[in-house]
């Protein structure tokens, strides 16, 4: 409906307005599957081109769930492109922050 469309427009405007800010940016992406890892460099380069004007730091953190280990993986050529490998989240979501959030350790 109209209210939903306006809300989406505001979100898109806030996202594109990030290009005019000067502070460093961290984008976080949780991939839906390991096949999406193939395009992580392309996504990083697009974000760098769009938001990295005047050598502004732009970071991309890719979270990969359902893995047998936990921890960071650094990209060989792009130090600002990071991966966080983790098992599938098996905790409980809590609106009162009583338990760790799914990607709390990664961020």
C-alpha positions as CSV (number, residue, x, y, z in Angstrom):
1,X,0.0,0.0,0.0
2,X,1.0,3.7,0.0
3,X,2.4,3.8,3.5
4,X,4.6,0.8,2.8
5,X,5.9,2.4,-0.4
6,X,6.7,5.6,1.4
7,X,8.5,3.8,4.1
8,X,10.6,2.0,1.5
9,X,11.3,5.2,-0.3
10,X,12.6,6.8,3.0
11,X,14.8,3.8,3.6
12,X,16.2,4.0,0.1
13,X,16.8,7.7,0.5
14,X,18.7,7.2,3.8
15,X,20.8,4.5,2.2
16,X,21.8,6.7,-0.8
17,X,22.3,9.7,1.5
18,X,25.2,7.7,3.1
19,X,27.3,8.7,0.1
20,X,27.3,12.3,1.3
21,X,28.6,11.5,4.8
22,X,32.3,11.4,5.7
23,X,32.4,8.8,8.5
24,X,33.7,5.3,7.8
25,X,31.1,2.8,6.9
26,X,30.7,-0.9,7.7
27,X,28.2,-2.8,5.6
28,X,27.2,-6.3,6.9
29,X,25.8,-9.0,4.7
30,X,24.7,-12.4,5.7
31,X,24.8,-14.7,2.7
32,X,22.0,-17.1,1.9
33,X,24.5,-19.7,0.8
34,X,28.1,-20.2,-0.1
35,X,27.3,-19.7,-3.8
36,X,26.9,-16.0,-3.0
37,X,30.5,-15.8,-1.9
38,X,31.5,-15.7,-5.5
39,X,30.1,-12.2,-5.9
40,X,31.4,-10.8,-2.6
41,X,34.3,-9.0,-4.3
42,X,31.9,-7.4,-6.8
43,X,29.6,-6.2,-4.0
44,X,32.6,-4.8,-2.2
45,X,33.8,-3.0,-5.3
46,X,30.4,-1.5,-5.9
47,X,30.1,-0.3,-2.3
48,X,33.6,1.2,-2.6
49,X,32.8,3.0,-5.8
50,X,29.4,4.3,-4.4
51,X,30.5,5.3,-0.9
52,X,34.3,5.4,-0.8
53,X,34.7,8.9,-2.3
54,X,37.9,10.8,-1.1
55,X,39.4,7.7,0.3
56,X,36.6,7.3,2.8
57,X,37.0,3.9,4.6
58,X,34.3,1.4,3.5
59,X,34.2,-2.0,5.0
60,X,32.2,-5.1,4.1
61,X,31.6,-7.9,6.5
62,X,30.2,-11.1,5.0
63,X,28.7,-13.5,7.5
64,X,28.7,-17.2,6.5
65,X,26.5,-19.4,8.6
66,X,26.3,-23.2,8.9
67,X,30.0,-23.7,8.9
68,X,32.1,-26.1,11.1
69,X,34.2,-23.4,12.6
70,X,34.0,-19.9,14.1
71,X,36.1,-16.9,13.4
72,X,37.3,-14.3,11.0
73,X,38.7,-14.9,7.5
74,X,40.6,-12.1,5.9
75,X,40.6,-11.5,2.2
76,X,44.0,-11.8,0.5
77,X,43.7,-8.6,-1.6
78,X,41.1,-6.4,0.0
79,X,41.8,-5.8,3.7
80,X,38.4,-4.0,4.1
81,X,36.6,-7.2,2.9
82,X,36.1,-9.5,5.9
83,X,34.3,-12.8,6.4
84,X,33.0,-14.2,9.6
85,X,32.4,-18.0,9.6
86,X,30.1,-19.5,12.2
87,X,27.8,-22.4,12.9
88,X,24.1,-22.0,12.4
89,X,22.5,-19.8,15.1
90,X,20.8,-22.1,17.6
91,X,20.0,-19.6,20.3
92,X,16.8,-17.8,21.2
93,X,16.0,-14.3,20.1
94,X,15.1,-12.0,22.9
95,X,13.6,-8.5,22.5
96,X,15.1,-7.5,25.9
97,X,18.7,-8.4,24.9
98,X,18.9,-11.1,27.5
99,X,20.7,-13.5,25.2
100,X,23.3,-13.0,22.5
101,X,22.0,-11.9,19.1
102,X,22.6,-14.1,16.1
103,X,25.5,-12.1,14.7
104,X,26.7,-10.4,17.8
105,X,30.2,-12.0,17.8
106,X,30.7,-11.1,14.1
107,X,30.0,-7.4,14.5
